[in-house]
Amino acid sequence: MVRKIFYALCGILIFYTPVQPFGGQEAHDVWQDQYVVPDAKGAFLDAPYIATEYRVVDAMLKPLELKSGDVLYDLGCGDGRIVIEAVKRFGVRGVGIDIDPRRIAESKANAIAAKVNDRTIFLQQDLFESDIREATAVAIFLFPEMNLKLIPKFFQELKPGTRIVSHNFGIGDWKPDREISLRVSIDGFHRVLFWVLPANASGTWQGRFQQKDWTLQITQKFQNISGRISRNGKDFSPISETTILGDKIYFSFYQEDQKQYLTFEGKVDGHTLVGAIREDRAVKGTWKAIRNPATAYKIY
């Protein structure tokens, strides 16, 4: 993705800053003063166009684990290089969105030169207004405040399991599932941050297991979950070792009366939760639970 931010201030090495990397608000203001430039019509862009080094492009594509059938969206695509490289290497379909008509024209020309124009689409649009529902992977290189504004769009339009990668900047207080730093000789250190969009598992789930009524109450913020299980209306156990990755959910709990730890491995499908309960590696049975829709809430 060719893009948006001149993020290396000479000689400053940045490894991790949650909200404002590379010098904080003061440096961020300097970038905006120096590099936020008008588009072809004279309107100022929310983020400037700076080409992403190909080593960084490589690092961004790697965690996405793209394969045939994926659809990659690059929001703020610049000259289209992330979309083009993804299509060339992995056989995916690619969509690039940029508000600047010069960048879209350049992207289309580059796709023709790379002989991937039949599998790429480049749209001159406001990325906040674009329909991104078909995306299975998303790439961004935008200012932090723009990333923050994208959170509702991601959770409302994208499917659980969609992979998201960002060059350098985080997405509000949504902690990445993975983060790497790499040095590029031309301008220093870069960050690549990666997320998998989690399913919404919040609320109260009810189902039967071992001839008993079980209730699971889950509290969730982004991909972080906690909760408790009750059995036949009696508080039973907190859940632990919790993980939610896309629509896959895992947690453990302790059966005091039987002195055993059980693990649930399942899938969230709307208001249905289906999976297997195991003791060690042995399957004890399957569990299907239904959520009361009124108990679900916004997790971002």
Buried (B, 14 or more C-beta within 10 A) or exposed (E): BBBBBBBBBEEEEBEEEEBBBBBEEEBBEBBBEEBBEEBEEEEEBBBBBBBBBEBBBEBBBEBBEBEEEBBBBBBBBBBBBBBBBBBBEBBBBBBBBBBBEEBBBBBBBBBEEBEBBEBBBBBBBEBBEBEBEEBBBBBBBBBBEBBBBBBEBBBEBBEBBBBBBBBBBBBBEBBBBEBBEEEBEEBBBBBBBBBBBBBBBBBBBBBEBEEEEBBBBBBBBBBBBBBBBBBEEEEBBBBEEBEBBBBBBBBBBBBEEEEEBBBBBBBBEEBBBBBEBBEEEEEBEEBEBBBEEEEBEEBB
